[in-house]
Amino acid sequence: MEKQTYYFVGIKGTGMASLARILHDKGNTVLGSDIEKETFTQGPLLEAGIKILPFDPANIKPGMTIIQGNAFDDDHPEIKRANELGLKIMSYPEAVENEVANHTSIGIAGAHGKTSTTALLAHVLDAVEPTSYLIGDGVGKGNAQDRFFVFEADEYRDHFLAYHPDYAIMTNIDFDHPDYFKDIDDVRQSFETYGRQVKKAIFAWGDDENLHKLDVDVPIYYYGTGEHDDFRAENIQRTPAGSTYDAYFRDQKLGTFTIHLYGEHSVLNSLAVLAVAYMEHVDMADIKKELANFTGVKRRFSETDVADDKMIDDYAHHPSEIKATIDAARQKYPDKQIIAVFQPHTYSRLAAYIDGFASSLSRADKVYVTPIFGSIRENKGNISSADLEAKIPGSEGIDMDTIDKLAQYHNAVLIFMGAGDVEKYEDKYKEILNK
């Protein structure tokens, strides 16, 4: 294909950064603009030789194809300039759909588990066949000879309705994003609309009642641990080293597989990966080897040794995710005390899920709750962290001034969870213990 020059307006966004790396890896010229503030997506872009400029309409030159980030409207000075020059402008979803349409594509959707499942599928397929992939945490890789395109399909604001993939994995349907969706039926309707755009098959978690209600035009293969699931994990052995299980497609045994990941959700994610590989006739022996090689995703159960403690950093910010993370820690460290440090993310989310948060966090041995992390759209509300603490026996509030409370724990597991800036608490905790 003819090489092009792509200019990304908002190149540091997680999806945008991933897509920029894909197009760059395929031999195109890629550059873009964004705010000056440093982000975690910036380093990998610069390392790849992708130029990041401050916003300026003078950056826009004839011959460029413009990719417009979701956060920027047509009044943005660079977009205005591109229109004046008559340049081709694509929205971020349109640019991703361009990749989807030209490959055997697999879009991973779900309220929880999309990033982990996308990363696992990308890792496995990329080791076996030429694969390009776009992961929602800013990671992207392009291959000019790619057979597969693996991508994260986000339901937020119905972004995934831009896509028409060959296959979809749906990890679950849960009520999330209360700022956009009205209720669970509203969410399910979006997933059904997305499902009707899938061309070959859907792989869906068998224990999710909403996924069983989908009315779509392609076969749905359910995966899980139930006897009626099409793809099943049986004889699951969970140890501090990971999980091993026998995988079946209906009555056919596909093999015995081991993953060095934790919690039941990791078994389910790997089963979805097996299902896709099986349908695309990828060698199961290769899949077995690559599943065993995978070690995880940034901000998903990321571990660090701090003095004699284990510190786990996790993006969990929904009750289901918190439960899964604490359960995974119990599997890996059955003899250690589990301490949860949770940063609630936005006032509306805390109000919507307060009972669920209390129930999931109570699975830890001790819980600390930080002040609420607000957002640009929402920086106050009539609920506080103390309301959550009141529902969890023995829990305490903690902030940057009182984080030395955590120094009392030894040979324990401290899990820091949240989608805001919970890393600042981790950094302070490390500083205190490493003194």
C-alpha positions as CSV (number, residue, x, y, z in Angstrom):
1,M,0.0,0.0,0.0
2,E,1.1,3.5,-0.7
3,K,2.8,5.2,2.3
4,Q,1.1,8.3,3.7
5,T,1.7,11.2,6.2
6,Y,-0.6,11.0,9.1
7,Y,-1.1,13.9,11.5
8,F,-2.8,13.1,14.9
9,V,-4.6,15.9,16.7
10,G,-4.4,14.7,20.3
11,I,-1.7,12.1,19.7
12,K,-1.1,11.4,23.4
13,G,-4.6,9.9,24.0
14,T,-4.3,6.2,24.8
15,G,-6.1,4.9,21.7
16,M,-4.5,7.6,19.5
17,A,-1.0,6.8,20.7
18,S,-1.6,3.1,20.0
19,L,-2.9,3.8,16.5
20,A,0.0,6.2,15.7
21,R,2.4,3.4,16.5
22,I,0.6,0.9,14.3
23,L,0.6,3.3,11.3
24,H,4.3,4.2,11.9
25,D,5.3,0.5,12.1
26,K,3.7,0.0,8.7
27,G,6.1,2.5,7.2
28,N,4.0,5.7,7.1
29,T,5.2,9.1,8.3
30,V,3.4,9.8,11.6
31,L,3.5,13.0,13.7
32,G,1.0,14.8,15.9
33,S,0.2,17.4,18.5
34,D,-1.1,17.6,22.1
35,I,-0.9,19.4,25.4
36,E,2.6,20.1,26.9
37,K,2.0,18.1,30.1
38,E,3.8,14.8,30.1
39,T,1.8,11.6,29.8
40,F,2.7,7.9,30.1
41,T,2.0,7.4,26.3
42,Q,4.6,10.0,25.4
43,G,7.9,8.1,25.9
44,P,7.0,5.1,23.6
45,L,6.0,7.6,20.8
46,L,9.2,9.5,21.1
47,E,11.3,6.3,21.2
48,A,9.6,5.2,18.0
49,G,10.7,8.5,16.4
50,I,7.2,10.0,16.3
51,K,7.3,13.7,16.6
52,I,5.0,15.4,19.1
53,L,4.3,19.2,18.6
54,P,2.4,21.8,20.6
55,F,-1.0,22.6,19.0
56,D,-0.5,25.1,16.2
57,P,-2.4,25.5,12.9
58,A,0.9,26.1,11.2
59,N,1.7,22.4,11.8
60,I,-0.9,21.4,9.2
61,K,0.6,21.0,5.7
62,P,-0.8,20.0,2.3
63,G,-0.7,16.2,1.6
64,M,-1.4,15.2,5.3
65,T,-4.2,12.9,6.3
66,I,-5.6,14.2,9.6
67,I,-6.8,11.9,12.4
68,Q,-9.0,13.8,14.8
69,G,-9.0,12.6,18.5
70,N,-12.4,12.1,20.2
71,A,-11.7,15.0,22.6
72,F,-11.4,17.6,19.8
73,D,-14.2,19.2,17.8
74,D,-14.3,21.0,14.4
75,D,-13.6,24.4,16.0
76,H,-10.1,23.3,17.0
77,P,-7.6,25.6,15.2
78,E,-5.7,22.6,13.6
79,I,-8.9,21.0,12.4
80,K,-10.1,24.4,11.0
81,R,-6.8,24.7,9.1
82,A,-7.0,21.2,7.7
83,N,-10.5,22.0,6.4
84,E,-9.2,25.2,4.8
85,L,-6.5,23.2,3.0
86,G,-9.1,20.6,1.9
87,L,-7.3,17.7,3.6
88,K,-8.7,14.3,4.4
89,I,-9.9,14.3,8.0
90,M,-10.8,11.0,9.8
91,S,-12.2,10.6,13.3
92,Y,-10.2,8.2,15.5
93,P,-13.0,5.5,15.2
94,E,-13.0,5.8,11.4
95,A,-9.2,5.4,11.3
96,V,-9.5,2.2,13.5
97,E,-12.3,0.9,11.3
98,N,-10.0,1.3,8.3
99,E,-7.6,-1.3,9.9
100,V,-10.6,-3.5,11.0
101,A,-11.9,-3.7,7.4
102,N,-8.6,-4.8,5.9
103,H,-7.7,-7.8,8.1
104,T,-9.2,-10.7,9.9
105,S,-10.2,-8.6,12.9
106,I,-11.1,-9.4,16.5
107,G,-12.7,-6.6,18.6
108,I,-12.7,-7.2,22.4
109,A,-15.6,-5.5,24.3
110,G,-16.8,-5.7,27.8
111,A,-17.3,-3.7,31.0
112,H,-14.3,-5.4,32.5
113,G,-11.4,-7.4,31.2
114,K,-11.1,-5.9,27.7
115,T,-7.5,-4.6,28.1
116,S,-6.2,-7.8,29.7
117,T,-8.0,-10.0,27.1
118,T,-6.8,-7.8,24.2
119,A,-3.2,-7.9,25.4
120,L,-3.3,-11.7,25.9
121,L,-4.9,-12.3,22.4
122,A,-2.4,-9.9,20.8
123,H,0.6,-11.6,22.5
124,V,-0.5,-15.1,21.5
125,L,-1.5,-14.4,17.9
126,D,1.5,-12.1,17.3
127,A,3.9,-15.0,18.2
128,V,2.2,-17.4,15.8
129,E,1.1,-15.2,12.8
130,P,1.8,-11.6,11.6
131,T,-0.5,-9.5,13.8
132,S,-1.2,-5.8,14.4
133,Y,-2.8,-4.8,17.6
134,L,-4.3,-1.8,19.4
135,I,-4.6,-2.0,23.2
136,G,-6.4,0.7,25.2
137,D,-3.5,1.4,27.5
138,G,-1.5,3.2,24.8
139,V,0.2,0.1,23.4
140,G,0.1,-0.5,19.6
141,K,2.1,-2.5,17.1
142,G,1.8,-2.6,13.3
143,N,3.0,-5.3,10.9
144,A,2.9,-4.6,7.2
145,Q,2.3,-8.3,6.5
146,D,-0.4,-8.7,9.1
147,R,-3.1,-11.4,8.9
148,F,-4.8,-10.4,12.2
149,F,-5.8,-7.1,13.7
150,V,-6.7,-7.3,17.4
151,F,-8.2,-4.3,19.0
152,E,-10.0,-3.1,22.1
153,A,-13.6,-2.0,21.3
154,D,-14.7,0.5,24.0
155,E,-18.4,0.8,24.7
156,Y,-18.0,4.3,26.3
157,R,-20.2,6.8,24.4
158,D,-20.9,4.0,21.9
159,H,-17.4,4.3,20.4
160,F,-17.4,0.6,19.4
161,L,-20.4,1.2,17.0
162,A,-17.9,2.5,14.4
163,Y,-16.5,-1.1,14.0
164,H,-17.5,-4.1,11.9
165,P,-15.1,-6.8,12.9
166,D,-14.9,-10.5,11.8
167,Y,-15.1,-11.7,15.4
168,A,-16.0,-10.1,18.7
169,I,-15.1,-11.2,22.2
170,M,-17.6,-10.0,24.8
171,T,-16.2,-10.5,28.3
172,N,-19.4,-9.3,30.2
173,I,-22.1,-6.6,30.1
174,D,-22.3,-4.6,33.3
175,F,-23.8,-1.2,34.2
176,D,-20.9,1.2,33.9
177,H,-20.4,4.8,32.7
178,P,-23.5,6.1,34.6
179,D,-22.7,9.5,33.0
180,Y,-23.6,8.1,29.6
181,F,-25.8,5.0,29.9
182,K,-29.2,5.2,31.6
183,D,-29.4,1.6,32.9
184,I,-28.3,-2.0,32.2
185,D,-30.8,-2.3,29.3
186,D,-29.3,0.7,27.6
187,V,-25.8,-0.9,27.9
188,R,-27.1,-4.2,26.5
189,Q,-28.8,-2.5,23.6
190,S,-25.4,-1.0,22.6
191,F,-23.7,-4.4,22.8
192,E,-26.5,-5.9,20.7
193,T,-26.1,-3.2,18.1
194,Y,-22.3,-3.8,18.0
195,G,-22.9,-7.6,17.8
196,R,-25.1,-7.1,14.7
197,Q,-22.1,-5.6,13.0
198,V,-19.9,-8.6,13.6
199,K,-19.3,-10.7,10.4
200,K,-18.3,-14.2,11.5
201,A,-18.9,-15.1,15.2
202,I,-19.1,-13.8,18.8
203,F,-17.4,-15.4,21.8
204,A,-19.3,-14.5,25.0
205,W,-18.9,-15.3,28.7
206,G,-21.5,-18.0,29.4
207,D,-22.3,-16.9,33.0
208,D,-23.5,-13.4,31.9
209,E,-27.3,-13.3,31.7
210,N,-27.3,-10.2,29.5
211,L,-25.0,-11.8,27.0
212,H,-27.5,-14.7,26.7
213,K,-30.2,-12.1,25.7
214,L,-28.3,-10.8,22.6
215,D,-30.3,-11.0,19.4
216,V,-27.7,-11.0,16.6
217,D,-27.2,-12.5,13.1
218,V,-24.0,-14.6,13.7
219,P,-23.3,-17.6,15.9
220,I,-22.5,-16.9,19.5
221,Y,-20.1,-19.4,21.2
222,Y,-20.2,-19.2,25.0
223,Y,-17.1,-19.8,27.0
224,G,-16.8,-20.5,30.7
225,T,-16.8,-23.3,33.3
226,G,-20.5,-24.4,32.9
227,E,-21.5,-27.7,31.3
228,H,-23.5,-25.9,28.6
229,D,-20.7,-23.6,27.5
230,D,-19.3,-24.3,24.0
231,F,-15.7,-23.6,25.1
232,R,-15.1,-25.0,28.6
233,A,-12.4,-25.0,31.2
234,E,-12.5,-28.1,33.4
235,N,-10.2,-29.5,36.1
236,I,-8.9,-26.0,37.0
237,Q,-5.9,-26.2,39.3
238,R,-5.2,-22.8,41.0
239,T,-1.8,-22.5,42.7
240,P,0.5,-19.6,43.7
241,A,2.3,-20.1,40.3
242,G,-0.9,-19.6,38.2
243,S,-3.7,-21.8,36.8
244,T,-3.8,-25.0,34.7
245,Y,-6.9,-26.4,33.1
246,D,-8.2,-28.7,30.4
247,A,-9.9,-26.9,27.6
248,Y,-12.8,-28.4,25.6
249,F,-14.8,-27.3,22.5
250,R,-18.1,-29.1,23.1
251,D,-17.0,-32.8,23.4
252,Q,-13.5,-32.3,21.9
253,K,-10.5,-31.8,24.2
254,L,-8.2,-29.1,22.9
255,G,-5.5,-29.7,25.4
256,T,-4.2,-28.8,28.9
257,F,-3.1,-25.2,29.2
258,T,-1.2,-23.2,31.9
259,I,-1.3,-19.5,32.5
260,H,0.9,-17.6,34.9
261,L,-1.9,-15.2,35.7
262,Y,-4.3,-15.1,38.7
263,G,-8.0,-15.3,39.5
264,E,-10.9,-17.0,37.7
265,H,-11.2,-14.0,35.3
266,S,-7.7,-14.8,33.9
267,V,-8.8,-18.4,33.1
268,L,-11.9,-17.0,31.3
269,N,-9.8,-14.5,29.3
270,S,-7.5,-17.2,28.1
271,L,-10.4,-19.4,27.1
272,A,-11.7,-16.6,24.9
273,V,-8.3,-16.4,23.3
274,L,-8.3,-20.2,22.7
275,A,-11.7,-19.9,21.1
276,V,-10.6,-17.4,18.5
277,A,-7.4,-19.3,17.7
278,Y,-9.4,-22.6,17.3
279,M,-11.9,-21.0,14.9
280,E,-9.0,-19.6,12.8
281,H,-7.3,-23.0,12.8
282,V,-4.2,-21.8,14.6
283,D,-2.0,-24.6,16.0
284,M,-3.1,-25.4,19.6
285,A,0.5,-26.4,20.5
286,D,1.7,-22.9,19.6
287,I,-1.2,-21.4,21.6
288,K,-0.3,-23.5,24.6
289,K,3.3,-22.3,24.6
290,E,2.4,-18.6,24.2
291,L,-0.3,-18.6,26.9
292,A,2.3,-19.9,29.3
293,N,4.7,-17.1,28.3
294,F,2.4,-14.2,29.0
295,T,3.1,-12.2,32.1
296,G,0.4,-9.5,32.2
297,V,-0.5,-5.9,31.4
298,K,0.7,-2.5,32.9
299,R,-1.7,-1.3,35.7
300,R,-3.4,-4.7,35.8
301,F,-2.0,-6.6,38.8
302,S,1.5,-5.0,38.4
303,E,3.7,-6.1,41.2
304,T,6.7,-4.3,42.9
305,D,8.7,-5.4,46.0
306,V,8.7,-2.6,48.6
307,A,10.9,-3.5,51.6
308,D,9.4,-6.8,52.8
309,D,5.9,-6.1,51.3
310,K,4.4,-6.8,47.9
311,M,2.8,-3.8,46.3
312,I,0.2,-4.4,43.6
313,D,-0.9,-1.6,41.3
314,D,-4.3,-2.2,39.6
315,Y,-6.7,-0.1,37.5
316,A,-9.7,-1.7,39.2
317,H,-12.4,1.0,39.7
318,H,-15.6,-1.1,39.5
319,P,-16.9,-3.5,42.2
320,S,-16.5,-6.6,39.9
321,E,-12.9,-5.6,39.1
322,I,-12.0,-5.0,42.8
323,K,-13.4,-8.4,43.7
324,A,-11.3,-10.1,40.9
325,T,-8.1,-8.3,41.9
326,I,-8.4,-9.2,45.6
327,D,-9.3,-12.8,44.7
328,A,-6.2,-13.0,42.4
329,A,-4.0,-11.7,45.2
330,R,-5.4,-14.4,47.6
331,Q,-4.6,-17.1,45.0
332,K,-1.0,-15.9,44.5
333,Y,-0.3,-15.1,48.2
334,P,-2.6,-17.4,50.3
335,D,-0.6,-16.9,53.5
336,K,-0.2,-13.1,53.4
337,Q,-2.3,-10.3,54.8
338,I,-4.2,-8.4,52.1
339,I,-4.4,-4.7,52.5
340,A,-6.6,-2.7,50.0
341,V,-6.0,1.0,49.4
342,F,-8.8,2.3,47.2
343,Q,-9.2,5.7,45.5
344,P,-12.9,6.3,44.5
345,H,-13.1,7.7,41.0
346,T,-15.7,10.5,40.5
347,Y,-18.6,11.3,42.8
348,S,-21.2,9.8,40.5
349,R,-19.5,6.5,40.3
350,L,-19.1,6.3,44.1
351,A,-22.8,7.1,44.5
352,A,-23.9,4.6,41.8
353,Y,-21.8,1.6,43.2
354,I,-21.2,2.4,46.9
355,D,-22.8,-0.9,48.1
356,G,-20.9,-2.9,45.5
357,F,-17.6,-1.2,46.4
358,A,-18.2,-2.0,50.1
359,S,-19.0,-5.6,49.4
360,S,-15.9,-6.2,47.2
361,L,-13.4,-4.3,49.3
362,S,-14.6,-6.2,52.4
363,R,-12.8,-9.2,51.0
364,A,-9.5,-7.7,52.0
365,D,-8.1,-8.0,55.5
366,K,-8.0,-4.2,56.0
367,V,-9.3,-1.4,53.8
368,Y,-8.1,2.2,53.5
369,V,-10.1,4.7,51.4
370,T,-8.5,7.9,49.9
371,P,-10.3,11.1,49.1
372,I,-12.4,10.9,45.9
373,F,-10.6,11.6,42.6
374,G,-12.8,14.1,40.7
375,S,-12.8,14.7,37.0
376,I,-12.8,17.9,34.9
377,R,-16.5,17.4,34.3
378,E,-17.3,16.6,38.0
379,N,-15.2,18.1,40.8
380,K,-17.8,18.0,43.6
381,G,-20.8,16.0,44.8
382,N,-22.9,15.2,47.8
383,I,-21.1,12.1,48.7
384,S,-17.6,11.5,50.3
385,S,-15.1,8.7,51.0
386,A,-16.4,8.7,54.6
387,D,-19.7,7.4,53.3
388,L,-17.9,4.3,51.8
389,E,-15.8,3.8,55.0
390,A,-19.0,3.7,57.1
391,K,-20.1,0.6,55.1
392,I,-16.9,-1.3,55.6
393,P,-16.2,-2.5,59.2
394,G,-12.7,-1.5,60.4
395,S,-11.9,0.6,57.4
396,E,-10.0,3.9,57.6
397,G,-9.5,7.0,55.6
398,I,-6.1,7.8,54.3
399,D,-4.5,10.7,52.4
400,M,-1.1,12.0,51.5
401,D,-0.5,13.3,55.0
402,T,-1.4,10.0,56.8
403,I,0.0,7.4,54.4
404,D,2.6,6.5,56.9
405,K,-0.1,4.3,58.5
406,L,0.9,1.8,55.9
407,A,4.4,1.5,57.3
408,Q,3.0,-0.8,60.1
409,Y,2.6,-3.8,57.7
410,H,5.3,-6.3,57.1
411,N,5.4,-9.3,54.8
412,A,1.9,-8.2,53.6
413,V,0.3,-7.5,50.2
414,L,-0.8,-3.9,49.6
415,I,-3.1,-3.5,46.6
416,F,-3.5,0.1,45.4
417,M,-6.6,0.4,43.2
418,G,-8.2,3.2,41.2
419,A,-8.5,4.9,37.8
420,G,-7.4,8.4,39.0
421,D,-4.0,9.3,40.3
422,V,-3.6,6.5,42.9
423,E,0.1,6.2,41.8
424,K,0.9,9.3,43.9
425,Y,0.0,7.3,47.0
426,E,2.1,4.4,45.8
427,D,5.1,6.7,45.3
428,K,4.7,8.2,48.8
429,Y,4.4,4.8,50.3
430,K,7.5,3.6,48.6
431,E,9.4,6.7,49.7
432,I,8.4,6.1,53.4
433,L,9.4,2.4,53.3
434,N,12.6,2.9,51.4
435,K,14.0,5.5,53.8
